[in-house]
């Protein structure tokens, strides 16, 4: 898998400004750009705010922290045009509760809970304590691919005490800005987007906002087996993707991810692809000194078109480089065992 540089993140921080100018800058300059009609804070005199925006595989990930705010937006979102990101997912990480109002629904969002925001509707967000939140823009292609809502999602709360909403909340709480900034591989970026969208899809099904996901049928268990076999047969294709699989088996993209989430016991399509590729890589590496294959050739045969990416993913999984793995295997066959990390020792044979 070739690498490309992720879009450069945008950083906004009032810390570089004199205290007397901080609230005015945020309310008048940034607030006007993102379409806020009114912007206020009970902490004007000590106001501080930090915002980082990153784009990853169809998601606009925004991490905001700072003073309590009272935001009114009487027009569609201007941060990213509403036709690009029709929905936003807000997760409260710290601070107190936040009031979220959108036309026909009003809800109180507690820490660790999520709420969906419709970019086309007027919005009010009001917090009384310092804020710490993820605000994730969901692009139209991702929404069309993953979500088939049965009703209005504006200000829809996703309670985190159980089920998929809880899993989604925990995943986002563990996500750190510096981690996201360091993701350059398109494969890994897509993995983040698919994790978020799959958990959100299942959480909405639990609320009744989307058609319920039924227990996996016997035919889907059989389909999962055929899909895993197809992955192993096509590992060398660096463009191997869920849409290509959906087209091959004549099912929807969402059904592919449903089958893997349920019949695959939560192992996503992309996680299965990576696991199968690494399993095949370890098989080839065990005899690399005999077969004469170079590390790059083994990576290519397993679908890694970038040797550096292959090496990094392999080390993340097994705790050693492909070269170290091969040397240890060669020494073991020659009667001079070389120690490997526990993860590599457990690599499938």
ABEGO torsion letter per residue (X at the ends): XBBBBBBBBBBBBAAABBAAAAAAAAAAAAAAAAGBABBBBAAAAABBBBBBBBBBGGBBBBBBBEBBBBBBBABBBAABBAAABABBBBBBABEBBBBBBBGABBBBBBBGBBBBBBAABBBBBBBABBBBBBBBBBBAAAAAAABBBABBABGBBBBAABEAAAAAAAAAAABBAAAAAABABAAAAAAAAAAAAAAAAAAAAAAGABBBBBBBBAAAAAAAAAAAAAAAAAAABAABBAAAAAAAAGBBAAAAAAAAAAAAGGBBAAAAAAAAAAAAAAAAAAAAAAAGBBAAAAAAAAGBABAAAAAAAAAAAAGBBAAAAAAAAAAAAAGBBBBBBAAAAABBX
